[in-house]
Amino acid sequence: MKLNQLYIVAISLLLGFSSCSDEFQQESNVQQAVEITGAVGDASTRVSGTAWEDGDKIGVTLFNYNSSNLNLPSSYNRQYTTKSGELGHFKPTTLNETLFYPLGQEVSLAAYYPYQAGIDRTLKVPINVADQSNLGKLDFIVGYSAGPYSLNNTTISMSFKRKMSMLRFRFAVTSDSDKAKLTGATITMTGMYTAGNYNITNSDADNMSELSTISDITLNIDGTTLQAEAIVFPRAAGDGITFTITFNDNSTQLFYMPSDHALRSGYRRTYTFSGSENITMVGSALEPWTDKGDFGNTWE
């Protein structure tokens, strides 16, 4: 589920079918419903590092094997949900959302979190990071299970990777006066894309596209941890990104992101600041973004 750190989910296929509409009856006639089970680490841990919540949803799609063609015209972006009492265990939200493996065909599987309604057959999932108030909804995860899979398969393995990048700002101050100055302070990032699409295809390629809308992103500095975090689009090294710290007395300091710093999917870049009267950037680190992504679940 992260770059350089794959989370393998075992998927078990279970016979069984029922119907409640013409479309559901057409699919259920293949007599092979999908039940997905698996766990890695703490089964209650969500991608962003907090527990799954009642009603969290994922989107699942079936492709013809080794193809970007949908297995059926309607076999895309099916909504699976986890509910209170079995958090981390995903089932079709309704019977009509159930995916079935077809007779006489081989297929591949793709899934993503968090689910979005209204995705058409182009499978472009819109992502917008302008609002950073809920990082769990921005931690975009994509999983592929290439196959080929058919009725003869009893288990399927799926690997997930993070497609976004994290920025962390740390303030290494110790005096009460310095800490007080940061209470209620903010960081505004300028020059970053805040909207784009990810194309869910039968591929493990990086399919982020159509980045648009450059606008400011403002973060609140946590007065206890003296940190702020953001989930943003990956970008190549280059000029044009600034960080403005606004302290609680409304004074500001401007910093430039070094032009040789890239933001990579599945990685976290941390900037450390220190100082008293004038804050200075004293360090930077790039590392795999893994400590807030241990993900365990069961999907069916």
Protein Blocks (a to p, Z undefined) as FASTA:
>chain_A
ZZhiacdddddddeddddfbfklmmmmmnopacdddddehjfkbcfkopacdehiacddd
dddehiabdfbfklghiacdddehiahiacdfblklpccddehiacdddddddddehiaf
kopacddfkbmkbmmlmmccddddebjadfklmbdcdddddfbdcdddddddfbfklmmm
mgopacddehiafbdcddddddfbdfbehiehiadddddddfklopacdddddddedehi
acddddfkopacdddddfkbccdehiacddddedjklccdfbdcddddfklmcccdddZZ
